[in-house]
Amino acid sequence: MKGRPNSRKQKQTDISATLSVRIQPRSSKNGVTRMEDGTLKIRLTAPPVDGAANEALVKFLSEALSVSKSQVEIVTGHTSREKRVKISGMSEADVIRLLNTAGQ
């Protein structure tokens, strides 16, 4: 079938959302709130050493969004509190909706 366009629908995993987040490590509990500028503030109990806070962020988001850890990727900010995180398989609206309910 050379030369024929692929008529299959896009897979659900082709959808992705990219979020700007600010991490607050060594918090008393894990949680999420929205800051005034629209950035999500995620509180994590993990310390910011040896990538522990990054691992905790991936675990927190995967559990809050009911996705696998492999669908959560830190795109930028590996050594910063300000990060860009990509969630594969979900639209940005779905991610925001689920995080808003997780934060309450």
Sequence and secondary structure as in RCSB ss.txt:
>XXXX:A:sequence
MKGRPNSRKQKQTDISATLSVRIQPRSSKNGVTRMEDGTLKIRLTAPPVDGAANEALVKFLSEALSVSKSQVEIV
TGHTSREKRVKISGMSEADVIRLLNTAGQ
>XXXX:A:secstr
 TT    S   GGG EEEEEEEEE S SS EEEE TTS EEEE SS SSTTHHHHHHHHHHHHHHT  GGGEEEE
E TTSSEEEEEEETS HHHHHHHHHHHT 
